[in-house]
Amino acid sequence: MNRRRAPSAWRLVTVSLLIGMSGCAATSHEVVVARGPGRPGADWGTRAERTGYAETGRYAEVVAYCRRLAGFSPHVHYTTFGTSAQGRPLPLLILSRDGAFTPAAARASAKALVLMQNCIHPGECAGKDASLALARDIAVTGELAGLLDHVNLLIMPIFNPDGHERFGPGGRINQQGPREAGWRVTATNLDLNRDYIKADAVEMQHWLRCWTTWQPDLLIDNHTTNGSDHQYDMLYAATVHADTAPEVAEWVRGRLLPPMLAGLAADGCRTFPYGDPLDRADPSAGYAAAVEYSPRYSTGYAAACNRPALLVEAHALKTYERRVWATHALLRHVLAAVNEEATQLKAAVAAADRQSVAQRGAGKDGTLVLQMGRGAGSEPVVYQAVAQHMRPSDVTGGLVLEYDDTPLDVETRLYAEAVVAQTVRPPAAYLIPPQWDEVIERLERHGVEFFRLRRAESLDVELSRLEDVTFETRPKEGRFGPQFKVSRAVGQREFPAGTVVVPLNQRRARLAVHLLDAEAPDALLRWGLFNAIFERKEYAETYALEPLAQRMLAADPALRAEFTERLQADEQFARSPGARLEFFYRRSPYWDDAWNLYPVARVLDAAALSRLSRGAARP
């Protein structure tokens, strides 16, 4: 494990933030909406607008609205990108002035392609209503038609329709409105925003197909916060740290966030980096910005694919009208910035892909960042909190934190320094024996390139032995994942015909490492897709093993000396007949060497790849 400091991306963001806020005319906790979605006639109003933001539309109404937009404007096309577990089509709205309504046309376009997804957590529905209003303001009223000058736009209004239709007043206890909303998870009780790597949910499998075929240049993921109360309308996070390709991170830092934050500040929209106070009862103790996003999440997954991503978190305790307004404003400013910087965005993405091919996804030092952490560095900031106090509770028998609407500006420190917590040196390739078909199928879904051996090959590879293995006692996102330490050693292995070879001179190199390397925190191994390797299937009876141990002691003086030394040094071992016999079992030809051995091997010699018998290539 390596740990080093990464450049502080949030210093620029914080400066922009404070400058923008200093010009903000809003002074109260709940301010009047200065500008929001277009105010159309009732005929084009969304359900939220028509009900004064008391309600949000159901799935069928949203689909009907999308179809209507497509029927009205030649610049809008409605389609679906799959079907949910309960059989609901997954809606996709495409906006393009040039008719780039297919993946091939969008990829061939000089315009940047932006994917805007909503309702991955359906109770957090402000993004859905803001996106529908935005599409209307572009294609119907024409107020924002210029946002398509250099952008093609994909809108997923409802990513999780089954969760969306688990609709009712109990969907989101922690937020203020709308009256009824959907549920956080899918029909199979999976959280889609933990599923990007393992892709267990059918909705995520369809999303991956959409992602790999359309190949967007920017991902925007719209959410609503939980947690503490404050004056901010919107919290945000973006791919700006060392786990993102440098060209992409620099584009986000220098060309996306500054105009976005300045525009929001000019609109009177208060923003702050996504995170939480270190002590909710005392905001002066400091504020911790989120800096760790593994590829199980949308932003981390986009970074692993060399794409920028923006996490949008409207503040749950603002009114629903203000949450929709703030989200609409942010989306408008983001698209305006992309319009100005579309050429630079596409160039940054292309450069990151080329670098992945040339360096196996690694940086200049030859390592690939697997995990970020928060450093100790901080900077002074005025946190715009609200008045709060602790009150005794007869229900809990303890104290309960209670907020009111009185603005309270608190001098504190922002902890937003990101440091590299874990790295790995990528191999030339990974080898996966053909029997691990579930894992190979995942690679296809993720668009990772590979080929198969046409005949059996004997290769020198690096193998990963998994030690000190433990398992969780309760499932996490439907799976029991192992925890372990990794010990690597080089050895020769025979690989059968059909073995999958994943060379890392490809644009999905970062993603391949996150999927396959035993050290990766979100590897498929750690999600439980290789759990069978941790089971012992053969055992030795005492009547067979004890005579074998006697023969081994007699034939091998070095082994006898090792055994004697172990007896003298380890009292617990000496007292255990079973442990003493296993000492010999592990050193006998009967021991199962495949137990706890990760079957995915690392090829370290790139030249060896050119000598392999190549069969079919995918995808």
ZIWOZI-V170843 format. One record per helix or strand of 3 or more residues. SS is the DSSP state (hx for helix, st for strand). FROM is the first residue (numbers start at 0). TO is the last residue. Records with the same first field share a line. If there is no record, write none. Layout:
SS: FROM-TO + FROM-TO
//
This chain:
hx: 9-21 + 41-43 + 46-49 + 58-71 + 102-107 + 125-138 + 144-147 + 160-163 + 191-193 + 201-213 + 245-266 + 282-284 + 297-303 + 319-358 + 436-444 + 508-515 + 530-533 + 541-554 + 556-568 + 570-574 + 576-584 + 605-608
st: 75-82 + 88-94 + 111-116 + 150-155 + 217-223 + 233-237 + 270-272 + 274-276 + 286-288 + 307-313 + 367-373 + 378-391 + 398-414 + 417-423 + 428-431 + 449-452 + 456-470 + 481-494 + 499-502 + 596-602 + 613-617
//
